[in-house]
Amino acid sequence: MSKALSSINLIKVIHLIPYDGIGGVEVAANSIPAGIVAEANLSINRYYIAKKSAPNPHPQVKVGPFMSEYNPLNYLVAAFQIARQKPDILVTSLWRSYLVGIIVKLVRPSTKLVTFLHLAKSMHSADAALTAISLKLSSQAWADSEATLQNRLKRRIISTRKISFLTNHITAPDRFHLAPSFIFWGRLHAQKNIKRALNIFSAIQSKIPNAKFMIIGPDGGERTKLEALTSSLGIDAAVTFSGALAQEEIFELAKDYTFFLQTSDVEGMSMSVVEAMQLGLIPLVTPVGEIGAYVTNGKSGILIRDDDQAITSILTLLKAAEKCASMSQNAVAYWKNQALYRADFIEACRSLVTISKLNDHVNQ
């Protein structure tokens, strides 16, 4: 009897994501195993709108019936299945999920909708419109960083909460490896502006011929263009496009590199930068999203605002072994005692239910 009662009283949470991938959103979500979190009285499950992988790498997770995230039937099926599960809380990540969340909220008003924001600005008009509607229907807005909250919610129309995007504490290699070696991992997407990184690397490689640049990640529509640029710059032999790799493979490869080079135009928290810093890589990054809040220019990395200045700073660093070692240590130290995503996500769910109960009591 007590077991049945406990099951009835569980707070049901569904985290809705467009599809399973290797981006920060998916990696963070996957860091919480689907199922019951007994200590928090929660049942947390995920749902992917589109079936991008065959077979499903997470069989315990619900997945839409069709491969394409553009198939409208996936959205209707997702809305129907989620509403039928009667979740207490529906957390929606990224703009495609907001559409499903809106439908679920309209057909089942008692579900507490959460709009989870992951980028500091909208990617396009559909994103902006669906985000605005979702926020109006939501009980709370979550974000991966303070920068995302400030940029996306200049007027705090609802309660907000920042969620840590540190999924685990990574142990850095024992030794620091100083070399003209650069690495990047992430989607090969326009928002990452990898073209800028290649141009910066090309300038460095012209001064240091043995410099190398490893680019890791699935094609997000840019690979052909990037390979063409690499060829036109004459740096084919120094640049490697590996395609997508498992996290364990990336971390093992990273041991042989010194710098993490990322020149994104848009970011939220940027999980890849967080991972790189924990691995002792020196971040060479544009200060977009939250990055400028945790990378201190000249202390734990280089913030790229002007390309020529960044190139000069990097070339200078390559002649200063002690300075590089210190920057690597500072990058690692920053994340030592930071809260993990799992704990923040669970506490946010518990807090949301508590706040709602208090509001219900006040309104009675």
N, C-alpha and C positions, 0 to 999 in steps of 0.2 A: 504493500500500500504506500509506504513512504517513498519507495523508488518511483512509483507511478506519479505520486504527487510532485516529487522533485522534477520529473520530466515535464509535467504540465506547467510548472512554474518557471522553467527555463526561458530566458529572454532570447528570442530567435532573431538572429542577425544574418542578413545576406549582403555580401559585397559583390556588386555587379560591375563587370569589366568588359570592354568590347571583345577582346580575345586574349588568349594566352600567348605571351611573347617573352622577350628578354629585357624589356624596358624596366625602368625603375618602379613603375606602378605594379607590374606583374610580379617582379622579384619580391617587392615588399609584401604584396598580398600572399604570395606563396610561402612567406616566412611564418605564417600562421596556419598550421595544419587544420584542415576542415574537420569539424566535429565539436564535441562538447568541451568547454573550458570550465571544469568543475569548480575551481576556486572562485570564479567570477559569476557562476550561475548563468553562463551564456552558451548558446549553441551558434557557432559561427560557420557559415558556409559561403562558398563562392559560386558565381554563375557567370559563364562567358557567353556573350551574345552569339558569336560566330565560332564555328569549329575549324580553327586554323591548322590544328595538328591532327594527324591520323596515324596511329590511334591516339586517343586522348591521354596525355602524359599524367593527368591527375584524374583517374577514374572515379574518385569519390566526389568530384566537382561536376555540377550540371553544366552542359554545353548545348548551345543551339544546334539545330539539325543540319544547317548548311554551312559550307566553307566560307562563303563571302560575307563580309561585314556590310555589304551594300544590299544584300537580299532583304527586302522588307518583311518577309515571312519570319525571319529570325527575330525581329523586334516584337512582332505580335506573339510569337511562341514564348519568348522570354517574359513578356508582360503577363501573359496568361499563367505560365507556370509559377512565376514569383507570387502573383496575387493569390494563387491557389494554396501556396505554402503559408500564407498569412504571417509574414514576418512582422516582428515588433519594430525592427529597424531595417531600412534598406539604404545601404551606402552606395552611392553611384560615383564611379570614377571615369572621367573623360566624357566628352560631349555626346558621343553616341549612346552611352549609358544614361545620360540625363533624359533622353527621349523616352526610354523605357520607364525610368523612374517617374516621369510626369504621368504616364499612362497608369501605372500602378497606383500612384497617389490619388488620381481622379476616381478610379474604380474602388479603391480601398482607402478612404481618408484616414482611418485609424493608424495606418502604418506611418511611422516617423521617418521622413525622408531626410537623408543627409547628402548634400552636394559636396563632393570631395574634389578640390581644385589642385591641379598639379603643375600648372604653368603660370608664369607671371602676367601673361596677356593672352587674349583669345587668338586662335590661329586663323579664324575666318568668320564670316557673318553668321553661318549656321551655329558655330560654337558660341558666339556671343549671344545669339537669340535664345538658344536652348538653355544656356547657363542662366540667363536672366529669369526665364520662366521657372526653371528648377529651383532657383534661390527663393523665389516668392512662395513656392510650395513647401520649402524645406523647414524642418525644425532647427537645423543647425548647418553651418558651413564649416568644413574642415579644409585645411591646406597643408601642403608639405613644407611650408616655410612662411616666415613673417612677410617676406617680400611678395609672395604670391597673394597673401591676404591684403596687403596694402595696395597692390596694383589692381587686383580684381574686385575688391570691395572697398572702394574709396569712401562710400557711404555704408556704414555697418548697419544694414537693414535687418539683420538677424544675428543671433548668437554665433560666435566663431570660435574655432579652436585650432591650434597648430599641432600637427602630429609629427613626431620624430620619424625621419626616414632612414635611420640607421638600423639595418636589419640584423647585423651581428657585429661583434667585436673581432676584427681580423688581426691575427698575429703577424707583425712585420718581420721580414727576414732579419737574421742576426747581423748581417753585414750590409753596409751601404755601398752600392755599385756606381761609381762615377764614370760616365762615358757619354759621348754625344749620341745617346740613344733615346728615342722618343716613341711613345705608345699612346694609342687612343682606343677606347672601346665604347660602342654605342651604335645606334642605328645610323646608317648612311643616308641621312635625311637632310633636306635643305635647311631646316632650322639649326642643324649642327654646324653649318657653314664650314665644312671640312676643306673647301677650296682655300679659305683664308689660312688654315693651318698648313696646307701644302705649300702655299706661297712663302710663308714664314720659314718652313723647313728648307725650302729650296735655297733661300738666302743663306741659311746656316750651312747647308751642305756645300755650297759654293766656296765657303771658307774652310770647311772641315770635311774633306772628301769621304772619310770613313763614317760619317753620320748615317744613322738609319732610322726609319720611321715605320712602325707596325700599326696598321689600321685594322681593327677587329670589329665585326658586326654585320648584321644582315642588311641586304640592300633595301633602302627605303626610297628608291627612285633616283639615287644619285651616283651609283657605282660607275656606270658607263662614262658619265661626265667627268668623274674624279680620275678615272684611269686615263681618259683622254688628256686631262690637264697634266697629270703626272708625266705622260709621254711628251707633251709639248714643252714642259719645263726641263726635260732631259734628266729626270731623277728616277726613272724606272727601276734601275738596279738598286736604289737605296730605299724604295718604298715597297712594302708588302701588304696586299689586301688578303686577309686570311678568311674572310667570310665569318659567319657566326661560330662561336666556340662556347663550350660549357664554362660556367664560372670557375670551376676548378682549374681548367686549362688556362684560362686568362690569368688567374692569380699566379700560376706556376711560371708562365711566360714573363709576367711582370717583374720577376726577380732579376731578370737580366737587363732591365731598363732603368733609366735614371729619371726621365721626365714624362709627365702625363700632359699631352698637348691637346687642348680642346678650345675651339674658338666659336662656340655657339652664339647664335643671335638671340635665342630664347631658351630659358631654363626655369625650373622651379627650384627644387633642392639640388638636383643633379647627383644622383646616387653614384654614378661612375667616378665623379671627382672625390666623393666621400670614401669610396673603396680605394681609390688610388692613393689618397693621403694616408689611409691606415696601413697600406702596403709600403709606405716610405717613399713613394714617388713624389717628386717635386711638381706641384701643379703649375702649369703655364696656361692660364685660363682667362677668358673674358669675364668681367664682373657683372654677369647678368643673373637675374633671379636672386637666390640667396647666397650665391658663391662669394660675392664681395663681403659678406658678413663673417665667413669662416676661413677665407684665405686672406692672410695679411701680407700685403705687398712687401717683398724684400725680407720677410721673416719666415713665412711658411710656404711661399710661392711667389709667382710673378703674375700680376694682373695685367692683361693685355688690353690697353686702350689705343695705343699708337703702335703700328707694326714695326716701324723702324726702331723705335725706342725699345720695344720688346726684343727684337733681334740683337741689339747691342747688349741688353741686359743678360740675355742667354749666353752670348759669346763670352761675356765677362765672367759669368758664373762658371763656365767650363774651365776657367783657369784658376778657380778658387775652391779647392777641394774641401777645406775646412768650412767655408761658408755653405757649400752645398750639403755637407753632412749635417750641419746645424739646422738648415731649412727642412731637411728630411725628418729630423728628430722632432722639430716643432709641428710638422704636419701630422705625424703619428700621435703626438701628445694631445693634440686638440680633441681627438675623439675618444680618449681613454675612458672617461667617465660619463659619456653621454647616454641618455635613455634610449632604449631600443623601441623599434616600431611596434612590436607585438604588445609590449606593456602599455604604450601610449594608446594604441587602437582599442584595446580591451577596456582601459580606464575611461576612454571617451564614450564608449557604448554604455558602460555602467552609469557614468555621470549624466548622460542624456536621459536615461530612464528615470534617474533620481530627480532631475530638474523637472521632467514632465509630471512626475507624481506630485511634486511640490506645487507646481502650477495648478494641477487639477484640484488639489486640496484648497488652495487659495481661492479658486473660482467657485467652489461649492457654496 
